[in-house]
Amino acid sequence: MTLAGIEAACAAHRLAVFGGFHPDPAEGLGRTLLMLAPAEPGFWPHVTAEPEFADGAPDPLDRWSARVIRSLAEGFGGTAFFPFGDPPFRPFYAWALRTGRAWASPVNFLVHDVAGLLVSYRGALALPEVLALPAPPASPCTGCAAPCRTACPVGALGPAGYDVPACHAHLSTPGGRDCLTEGCRVRTTCPVSRGYARLPEQSAYHMRLFHR
């Protein structure tokens, strides 16, 4: 088992390894935990062509993630964990920070070295072997002018925190239509996010779920 081999297996499903760490044995997370996220460009056309998006049942993206990532985990003798579903809820935010490839941004949302503020994890692989992991990069926030601080048109998201009711209220107005159809402006204004090539349709899917 190698990191390159796991990355290749994930790539067949348009997933990418967005970092990993070596847990303490007492945590029950295997010897290496890898965080999986959409590989762009190409994730949304791939996943929406899968059976879960054609059967009419709820939560197709989560069901696809569960099926595919559990299959990957079984193939590598590991265990799959997810940021959705029933309790116990796993600390994906804290896990992401431990990888050294995600940081708390100036607006406190996670920012990733590849996906910026558009980072989203579809699951994690807990593996029984210690895999060599690359050295983490520098935070993309270093030297950034932080346009995320002022990008929200109603000031619902900034350094002071997240005013969720104000965000929902804005999304219910004509002025919030762009946020619903193209994605949160705070997330999409991040310079790293702009290079991630996530389609607006995918952002719209997540925004509809958030605002339903």
Phi and psi restraints in degrees (value plus and minus 20) as a CYANA .aco file:
   2 THR   PHI    -151.9  -111.9
   2 THR   PSI     139.3   179.3
   3 LEU   PHI     -81.5   -41.5
   3 LEU   PSI     -60.1   -20.1
   4 ALA   PHI     -82.5   -42.5
   4 ALA   PSI     -59.0   -19.0
   5 GLY   PHI     -86.3   -46.3
   5 GLY   PSI     -59.6   -19.6
   6 ILE   PHI     -87.6   -47.6
   6 ILE   PSI     -61.1   -21.1
   7 GLU   PHI     -81.3   -41.3
   7 GLU   PSI     -59.0   -19.0
   8 ALA   PHI     -86.1   -46.1
   8 ALA   PSI     -61.7   -21.7
   9 ALA   PHI     -84.3   -44.3
   9 ALA   PSI     -59.5   -19.5
  10 CYS   PHI     -88.1   -48.1
  10 CYS   PSI     -58.5   -18.5
  11 ALA   PHI     -80.5   -40.5
  11 ALA   PSI     -49.2    -9.2
  12 ALA   PHI     -83.3   -43.3
  12 ALA   PSI     -39.8     0.2
  13 HIS   PHI    -130.0   -90.0
  13 HIS   PSI      -4.6    35.4
  14 ARG   PHI      37.2    77.2
  14 ARG   PSI      19.5    59.5
  15 LEU   PHI    -134.2   -94.2
  15 LEU   PSI     132.7   172.7
  16 ALA   PHI    -150.7  -110.7
  16 ALA   PSI     130.5   170.5
  17 VAL   PHI    -100.5   -60.5
  17 VAL   PSI      96.9   136.9
  18 PHE   PHI    -122.4   -82.4
  18 PHE   PSI       7.6    47.6
  19 GLY   PHI     104.0   144.0
  19 GLY   PSI     147.3   187.3
  20 GLY   PHI    -183.4  -143.4
  20 GLY   PSI     152.1   192.1
  21 PHE   PHI    -174.8  -134.8
  21 PHE   PSI     149.8   189.8
  22 HIS   PHI    -125.9   -85.9
  22 HIS   PSI      84.5   124.5
  23 PRO   PHI     -89.6   -49.6
  23 PRO   PSI     141.9   181.9
  24 ASP   PHI     -90.8   -50.8
  24 ASP   PSI     119.0   159.0
  25 PRO   PHI     -73.4   -33.4
  25 PRO   PSI     -52.0   -12.0
  26 ALA   PHI     -88.5   -48.5
  26 ALA   PSI     -34.5     5.5
  27 GLU   PHI     -97.1   -57.1
  27 GLU   PSI     -37.6     2.4
  28 GLY   PHI      50.4    90.4
  28 GLY   PSI      12.0    52.0
  29 LEU   PHI    -135.7   -95.7
  29 LEU   PSI       3.9    43.9
  30 GLY   PHI      56.1    96.1
  30 GLY   PSI    -185.0  -145.0
  31 ARG   PHI    -117.4   -77.4
  31 ARG   PSI     -42.5    -2.5
  32 THR   PHI    -161.0  -121.0
  32 THR   PSI     112.4   152.4
  33 LEU   PHI    -134.4   -94.4
  33 LEU   PSI     103.4   143.4
  34 LEU   PHI    -132.2   -92.2
  34 LEU   PSI     114.9   154.9
  35 MET   PHI    -116.7   -76.7
  35 MET   PSI     109.5   149.5
  36 LEU   PHI    -130.6   -90.6
  36 LEU   PSI     118.4   158.4
  37 ALA   PHI    -163.4  -123.4
  37 ALA   PSI     146.0   186.0
  38 PRO   PHI     -79.6   -39.6
  38 PRO   PSI     116.4   156.4
  39 ALA   PHI    -113.3   -73.3
  39 ALA   PSI     101.1   141.1
  40 GLU   PHI    -135.2   -95.2
  40 GLU   PSI     129.5   169.5
  41 PRO   PHI     -99.6   -59.6
  41 PRO   PSI     141.3   181.3
  42 GLY   PHI      94.4   134.4
  42 GLY   PSI     -30.0    10.0
  43 PHE   PHI     -84.8   -44.8
  43 PHE   PSI     -69.4   -29.4
  44 TRP   PHI     -85.5   -45.5
  44 TRP   PSI     -65.2   -25.2
  45 PRO   PHI     -79.6   -39.6
  45 PRO   PSI     -55.5   -15.5
  46 HIS   PHI     -87.0   -47.0
  46 HIS   PSI     -72.3   -32.3
  47 VAL   PHI     -91.8   -51.8
  47 VAL   PSI     -54.3   -14.3
  48 THR   PHI     -94.4   -54.4
  48 THR   PSI     -29.1    10.9
  49 ALA   PHI    -112.0   -72.0
  49 ALA   PSI     -20.2    19.8
  50 GLU   PHI    -103.1   -63.1
  50 GLU   PSI     140.8   180.8
  51 PRO   PHI     -77.1   -37.1
  51 PRO   PSI     -53.7   -13.7
  52 GLU   PHI     -80.8   -40.8
  52 GLU   PSI     -46.7    -6.7
  53 PHE   PHI    -109.0   -69.0
  53 PHE   PSI     -16.8    23.2
  54 ALA   PHI    -138.7   -98.7
  54 ALA   PSI     -26.0    14.0
  55 ASP   PHI    -114.0   -74.0
  55 ASP   PSI     -24.4    15.6
  56 GLY   PHI      58.2    98.2
  56 GLY   PSI     -20.6    19.4
  57 ALA   PHI    -101.9   -61.9
  57 ALA   PSI     139.5   179.5
  58 PRO   PHI     -88.3   -48.3
  58 PRO   PSI     141.7   181.7
  59 ASP   PHI      33.1    73.1
  59 ASP   PSI      34.7    74.7
  60 PRO   PHI     -82.8   -42.8
  60 PRO   PSI     -56.2   -16.2
  61 LEU   PHI     -88.1   -48.1
  61 LEU   PSI     -61.9   -21.9
  62 ASP   PHI     -86.5   -46.5
  62 ASP   PSI     -59.5   -19.5
  63 ARG   PHI     -87.9   -47.9
  63 ARG   PSI     -59.2   -19.2
  64 TRP   PHI     -82.7   -42.7
  64 TRP   PSI     -65.8   -25.8
  65 SER   PHI     -78.7   -38.7
  65 SER   PSI     -64.5   -24.5
  66 ALA   PHI     -83.0   -43.0
  66 ALA   PSI     -64.5   -24.5
  67 ARG   PHI     -84.1   -44.1
  67 ARG   PSI     -69.3   -29.3
  68 VAL   PHI     -91.1   -51.1
  68 VAL   PSI     -65.4   -25.4
  69 ILE   PHI     -93.2   -53.2
  69 ILE   PSI     -53.3   -13.3
  70 ARG   PHI     -84.7   -44.7
  70 ARG   PSI     -58.9   -18.9
  71 SER   PHI     -83.9   -43.9
  71 SER   PSI     -61.7   -21.7
  72 LEU   PHI     -82.0   -42.0
  72 LEU   PSI     -64.2   -24.2
  73 ALA   PHI     -81.8   -41.8
  73 ALA   PSI     -63.9   -23.9
  74 GLU   PHI     -82.1   -42.1
  74 GLU   PSI     -59.9   -19.9
  75 GLY   PHI     -84.3   -44.3
  75 GLY   PSI     -47.7    -7.7
  76 PHE   PHI    -124.8   -84.8
  76 PHE   PSI     -10.1    29.9
  77 GLY   PHI      49.8    89.8
  77 GLY   PSI       7.4    47.4
  78 GLY   PHI    -136.5   -96.5
  78 GLY   PSI    -181.1  -141.1
  79 THR   PHI    -150.4  -110.4
  79 THR   PSI     123.0   163.0
  80 ALA   PHI    -120.4   -80.4
  80 ALA   PSI     120.1   160.1
  81 PHE   PHI    -146.5  -106.5
  81 PHE   PSI     133.7   173.7
  82 PHE   PHI    -155.8  -115.8
  82 PHE   PSI     131.7   171.7
  83 PRO   PHI    -107.5   -67.5
  83 PRO   PSI      -3.2    36.8
  84 PHE   PHI    -160.4  -120.4
  84 PHE   PSI     157.1   197.1
  85 GLY   PHI      76.5   116.5
  85 GLY   PSI    -180.4  -140.4
  86 ASP   PHI    -107.3   -67.3
  86 ASP   PSI     141.2   181.2
  87 PRO   PHI     -80.0   -40.0
  87 PRO   PSI     136.1   176.1
  88 PRO   PHI     -97.5   -57.5
  88 PRO   PSI     116.3   156.3
  89 PHE   PHI     -99.4   -59.4
  89 PHE   PSI     112.8   152.8
  90 ARG   PHI    -107.6   -67.6
  90 ARG   PSI     125.9   165.9
  91 PRO   PHI    -103.1   -63.1
  91 PRO   PSI      49.8    89.8
  92 PHE   PHI     -82.8   -42.8
  92 PHE   PSI     -55.2   -15.2
  93 TYR   PHI     -80.8   -40.8
  93 TYR   PSI     -68.8   -28.8
  94 ALA   PHI     -85.9   -45.9
  94 ALA   PSI     -59.1   -19.1
  95 TRP   PHI     -81.2   -41.2
  95 TRP   PSI     -63.2   -23.2
  96 ALA   PHI     -79.7   -39.7
  96 ALA   PSI     -62.8   -22.8
  97 LEU   PHI     -81.8   -41.8
  97 LEU   PSI     -55.2   -15.2
  98 ARG   PHI     -90.1   -50.1
  98 ARG   PSI     -40.0     0.0
  99 THR   PHI     -90.7   -50.7
  99 THR   PSI     -41.3    -1.3
 100 GLY   PHI      56.7    96.7
 100 GLY   PSI     -14.3    25.7
 101 ARG   PHI    -134.5   -94.5
 101 ARG   PSI     -13.9    26.1
 102 ALA   PHI    -158.8  -118.8
 102 ALA   PSI     127.7   167.7
 103 TRP   PHI    -159.9  -119.9
 103 TRP   PSI     141.4   181.4
 104 ALA   PHI     -95.5   -55.5
 104 ALA   PSI      99.6   139.6
 105 SER   PHI     -96.4   -56.4
 105 SER   PSI     154.9   194.9
 106 PRO   PHI     -80.3   -40.3
 106 PRO   PSI     -39.0     1.0
 107 VAL   PHI    -124.9   -84.9
 107 VAL   PSI      -9.7    30.3
 108 ASN   PHI      58.5    98.5
 108 ASN   PSI     -32.8     7.2
 109 PHE   PHI     -87.1   -47.1
 109 PHE   PSI     134.3   174.3
 110 LEU   PHI     -85.5   -45.5
 110 LEU   PSI     121.2   161.2
 111 VAL   PHI    -144.6  -104.6
 111 VAL   PSI     115.3   155.3
 112 HIS   PHI    -134.6   -94.6
 112 HIS   PSI     132.4   172.4
 113 ASP   PHI     -86.3   -46.3
 113 ASP   PSI     -43.5    -3.5
 114 VAL   PHI    -124.3   -84.3
 114 VAL   PSI     -63.0   -23.0
 115 ALA   PHI    -116.8   -76.8
 115 ALA   PSI     -28.8    11.2
 116 GLY   PHI      42.5    82.5
 116 GLY   PSI    -158.5  -118.5
 117 LEU   PHI    -100.7   -60.7
 117 LEU   PSI     -21.0    19.0
 118 LEU   PHI    -110.3   -70.3
 118 LEU   PSI      -9.5    30.5
 119 VAL   PHI     -83.3   -43.3
 119 VAL   PSI     115.2   155.2
 120 SER   PHI    -168.5  -128.5
 120 SER   PSI     114.1   154.1
 121 TYR   PHI    -121.7   -81.7
 121 TYR   PSI     110.6   150.6
 122 ARG   PHI    -109.8   -69.8
 122 ARG   PSI     -37.9     2.1
 123 GLY   PHI     150.9   190.9
 123 GLY   PSI    -196.6  -156.6
 124 ALA   PHI    -161.1  -121.1
 124 ALA   PSI     127.6   167.6
 125 LEU   PHI    -129.8   -89.8
 125 LEU   PSI     100.4   140.4
 126 ALA   PHI    -116.8   -76.8
 126 ALA   PSI      97.5   137.5
 127 LEU   PHI    -133.7   -93.7
 127 LEU   PSI     130.2   170.2
 128 PRO   PHI    -101.8   -61.8
 128 PRO   PSI     -24.8    15.2
 129 GLU   PHI    -135.4   -95.4
 129 GLU   PSI     134.1   174.1
 130 VAL   PHI    -103.7   -63.7
 130 VAL   PSI      93.5   133.5
 131 LEU   PHI    -119.0   -79.0
 131 LEU   PSI     124.0   164.0
 132 ALA   PHI     -90.5   -50.5
 132 ALA   PSI     108.5   148.5
 133 LEU   PHI    -135.2   -95.2
 133 LEU   PSI     123.2   163.2
 134 PRO   PHI     -88.4   -48.4
 134 PRO   PSI     137.7   177.7
 135 ALA   PHI     -84.5   -44.5
 135 ALA   PSI     119.0   159.0
 136 PRO   PHI     -89.0   -49.0
 136 PRO   PSI     129.7   169.7
 137 PRO   PHI    -102.0   -62.0
 137 PRO   PSI     158.0   198.0
 138 ALA   PHI     -97.6   -57.6
 138 ALA   PSI     132.6   172.6
 139 SER   PHI     -84.2   -44.2
 139 SER   PSI     115.2   155.2
 140 PRO   PHI     -89.3   -49.3
 140 PRO   PSI     -32.4     7.6
 141 CYS   PHI     -95.9   -55.9
 141 CYS   PSI     -38.6     1.4
 142 THR   PHI     -84.5   -44.5
 142 THR   PSI      99.3   139.3
 143 GLY   PHI      61.6   101.6
 143 GLY   PSI     -21.4    18.6
 144 CYS   PHI     -99.9   -59.9
 144 CYS   PSI     124.9   164.9
 145 ALA   PHI     -94.6   -54.6
 145 ALA   PSI     -25.3    14.7
 146 ALA   PHI      38.7    78.7
 146 ALA   PSI      37.6    77.6
 147 PRO   PHI     -83.4   -43.4
 147 PRO   PSI     -38.0     2.0
 148 CYS   PHI     -81.0   -41.0
 148 CYS   PSI     -46.9    -6.9
 149 ARG   PHI     -82.9   -42.9
 149 ARG   PSI     -51.7   -11.7
 150 THR   PHI    -141.9  -101.9
 150 THR   PSI      -7.5    32.5
 151 ALA   PHI     -97.1   -57.1
 151 ALA   PSI     -46.8    -6.8
 152 CYS   PHI     -87.6   -47.6
 152 CYS   PSI     105.6   145.6
 153 PRO   PHI     -86.9   -46.9
 153 PRO   PSI     -37.5     2.5
 154 VAL   PHI    -139.0   -99.0
 154 VAL   PSI      -9.4    30.6
 155 GLY   PHI      46.4    86.4
 155 GLY   PSI       6.6    46.6
 156 ALA   PHI     -97.0   -57.0
 156 ALA   PSI     -40.1    -0.1
 157 LEU   PHI    -154.1  -114.1
 157 LEU   PSI      99.2   139.2
 158 GLY   PHI    -183.6  -143.6
 158 GLY   PSI    -188.5  -148.5
 159 PRO   PHI     -78.7   -38.7
 159 PRO   PSI     -46.3    -6.3
 160 ALA   PHI     -98.2   -58.2
 160 ALA   PSI     -32.0     8.0
 161 GLY   PHI     111.1   151.1
 161 GLY   PSI    -187.2  -147.2
 162 TYR   PHI    -140.1  -100.1
 162 TYR   PSI      94.6   134.6
 163 ASP   PHI    -110.2   -70.2
 163 ASP   PSI      67.5   107.5
 164 VAL   PHI     -81.7   -41.7
 164 VAL   PSI     -65.3   -25.3
 165 PRO   PHI     -78.1   -38.1
 165 PRO   PSI     -59.4   -19.4
 166 ALA   PHI     -85.9   -45.9
 166 ALA   PSI     -57.2   -17.2
 167 CYS   PHI     -83.2   -43.2
 167 CYS   PSI     -69.0   -29.0
 168 HIS   PHI     -81.6   -41.6
 168 HIS   PSI     -60.8   -20.8
 169 ALA   PHI     -81.6   -41.6
 169 ALA   PSI     -61.8   -21.8
 170 HIS   PHI     -85.4   -45.4
 170 HIS   PSI     -60.6   -20.6
 171 LEU   PHI     -84.7   -44.7
 171 LEU   PSI     -40.8    -0.8
 172 SER   PHI    -105.5   -65.5
 172 SER   PSI     -22.1    17.9
 173 THR   PHI    -124.7   -84.7
 173 THR   PSI     142.0   182.0
 174 PRO   PHI     -76.4   -36.4
 174 PRO   PSI     -52.8   -12.8
 175 GLY   PHI     -87.1   -47.1
 175 GLY   PSI     -38.8     1.2
 176 GLY   PHI    -113.0   -73.0
 176 GLY   PSI     -17.4    22.6
 177 ARG   PHI     -81.5   -41.5
 177 ARG   PSI     -60.3   -20.3
 178 ASP   PHI     -82.8   -42.8
 178 ASP   PSI     -57.7   -17.7
 179 CYS   PHI     -84.6   -44.6
 179 CYS   PSI     -57.7   -17.7
 180 LEU   PHI     -90.6   -50.6
 180 LEU   PSI     -57.4   -17.4
 181 THR   PHI    -114.3   -74.3
 181 THR   PSI     -41.0    -1.0
 182 GLU   PHI    -139.2   -99.2
 182 GLU   PSI     -29.8    10.2
 183 GLY   PHI      88.4   128.4
 183 GLY   PSI     137.5   177.5
 184 CYS   PHI     -74.9   -34.9
 184 CYS   PSI     108.1   148.1
 185 ARG   PHI     -85.3   -45.3
 185 ARG   PSI     -51.3   -11.3
 186 VAL   PHI     -82.8   -42.8
 186 VAL   PSI     -63.8   -23.8
 187 ARG   PHI     -89.3   -49.3
 187 ARG   PSI     -63.2   -23.2
 188 THR   PHI     -98.9   -58.9
 188 THR   PSI     -36.4     3.6
 189 THR   PHI    -100.2   -60.2
 189 THR   PSI     -34.6     5.4
 190 CYS   PHI     -79.2   -39.2
 190 CYS   PSI     108.8   148.8
 191 PRO   PHI     -77.1   -37.1
 191 PRO   PSI     -54.9   -14.9
 192 VAL   PHI     -92.1   -52.1
 192 VAL   PSI     -59.0   -19.0
 193 SER   PHI     -77.9   -37.9
 193 SER   PSI     -58.7   -18.7
 194 ARG   PHI     -84.6   -44.6
 194 ARG   PSI     -41.5    -1.5
 195 GLY   PHI    -115.4   -75.4
 195 GLY   PSI     -16.9    23.1
 196 TYR   PHI    -105.1   -65.1
 196 TYR   PSI     -38.8     1.2
 197 ALA   PHI      46.5    86.5
 197 ALA   PSI      11.0    51.0
 198 ARG   PHI     -97.6   -57.6
 198 ARG   PSI     113.5   153.5
 199 LEU   PHI     -91.8   -51.8
 199 LEU   PSI     124.8   164.8
 200 PRO   PHI     -77.5   -37.5
 200 PRO   PSI     -50.4   -10.4
 201 GLU   PHI     -80.9   -40.9
 201 GLU   PSI     -56.0   -16.0
 202 GLN   PHI     -90.4   -50.4
 202 GLN   PSI     -62.3   -22.3
 203 SER   PHI     -81.8   -41.8
 203 SER   PSI     -59.3   -19.3
 204 ALA   PHI     -83.2   -43.2
 204 ALA   PSI     -58.3   -18.3
 205 TYR   PHI     -79.5   -39.5
 205 TYR   PSI     -67.7   -27.7
 206 HIS   PHI     -87.0   -47.0
 206 HIS   PSI     -57.6   -17.6
 207 MET   PHI     -86.8   -46.8
 207 MET   PSI     -58.0   -18.0
 208 ARG   PHI     -82.5   -42.5
 208 ARG   PSI     -61.7   -21.7
 209 LEU   PHI     -85.2   -45.2
 209 LEU   PSI     -59.3   -19.3
 210 PHE   PHI     -84.5   -44.5
 210 PHE   PSI     -57.7   -17.7
 211 HIS   PHI    -119.7   -79.7
 211 HIS   PSI     -17.2    22.8
